């Protein structure tokens, strides 16, 4: 038996001079992942750059406004970033050592 879970996302609709930015990550009490932060930022930039829009309303789905940042996802992305940096640094050191040995 499979359970279809809705993908988290941020959407934007416009009604006249008002835009409604909807946050939907109800499975995690609307916790904001890096991907959701990027989507939210893009929609807020769209609102800011459109002079015909006078107001923006952030409309969270479900019963929770937000649980804040999704710390598990944030910690994992920080770990991956550090791992990529470490690998690049090791490659750099290896190349430098090869250059000085010749």
VOGU-3710 file (C-alpha; in Angstrom, 3 decimals, decimal comma):
1> xxxxxxxxxx> 0,000/0,000/0,000  1,454/3,384/-0,998  0,573/6,699/0,494  0,570/9,689/-1,815  2,050/12,612/0,057  1,649/16,057/-1,350  4,937/17,739/-2,254  5,652/20,807/-0,109  5,512/24,059/-2,038  4,905/27,770/-2,133
11> xxxxxxxxxx> 2,386/29,158/-4,602  1,162/32,594/-5,563  -2,182/33,783/-6,881  -3,242/37,308/-7,759  -6,693/38,830/-7,231  -6,795/42,430/-8,385  -4,112/44,328/-6,486  -3,563/41,594/-3,891  -1,321/38,576/-4,151  -1,761/35,568/-1,915
21> xxxxxxxxxx> 1,387/33,561/-1,252  0,490/30,102/0,009  2,863/27,957/2,054  2,045/24,260/2,086  4,166/21,797/4,048  1,458/20,508/6,361  3,218/17,186/6,923  5,851/19,121/8,896  3,646/21,884/10,331  4,735/24,186/7,502
31> xxxxxxxxxx> 8,409/23,976/8,474  10,437/25,885/5,917  13,066/23,915/4,012  15,792/25,585/1,930  13,744/24,826/-1,194  10,619/26,425/0,286  12,661/29,460/1,376  13,879/29,831/-2,206  10,314/29,597/-3,575  9,045/32,065/-0,966
41> xxxxxxxxxx> 11,836/34,491/-1,811  11,034/34,317/-5,537  7,332/35,034/-4,939  8,089/37,935/-2,590  10,468/39,356/-5,192  7,742/39,040/-7,830  5,371/40,930/-5,527  7,952/43,616/-4,785  8,729/44,171/-8,469  5,083/44,449/-9,582
51> xxxxxxxxxx> 3,773/47,997/-9,042  0,198/46,855/-9,714  0,261/44,742/-6,528  -0,539/46,680/-3,369  -0,611/43,968/-0,717  0,741/40,477/-0,127  -0,865/37,943/2,166  1,045/34,880/3,326  -1,481/32,077/3,700  -0,190/28,917/5,397
61> xxxxxxxxxx> -2,023/25,668/4,736  -3,444/23,634/7,602  -3,687/24,658/11,229  -0,057/25,719/11,780  1,433/28,993/10,590  4,954/27,531/10,604  7,129/25,392/12,817  10,142/27,454/11,695  13,095/26,094/9,774  13,239/22,397/8,983
71> xxxxxxxxxx> 16,329/21,710/11,095  16,886/18,175/9,805  17,030/19,374/6,201  19,138/22,382/7,187  21,634/20,217/9,084  21,850/17,764/6,195  22,482/20,511/3,627  25,177/21,998/5,884  26,776/18,546/6,228  26,759/18,013/2,463
81> xxxxxxxxxx> 28,223/21,467/1,876  31,017/20,729/4,370  31,652/17,329/2,761  31,922/18,938/-0,696  34,290/21,578/0,668  36,424/18,934/2,393  36,652/16,866/-0,793  37,653/19,945/-2,824  40,241/20,887/-0,213  41,730/17,370/-0,261
91> xxxxxxxxxx> 41,927/17,440/-4,079  43,681/20,822/-3,872  46,196/19,518/-1,304  46,874/16,383/-3,353  47,475/18,446/-6,492  49,804/20,789/-4,592  51,748/17,824/-3,175  52,109/16,304/-6,649  53,355/19,625/-8,000  56,015/20,008/-5,304
101> xx> 57,181/16,392/-5,625  58,090/16,792/-9,309
//
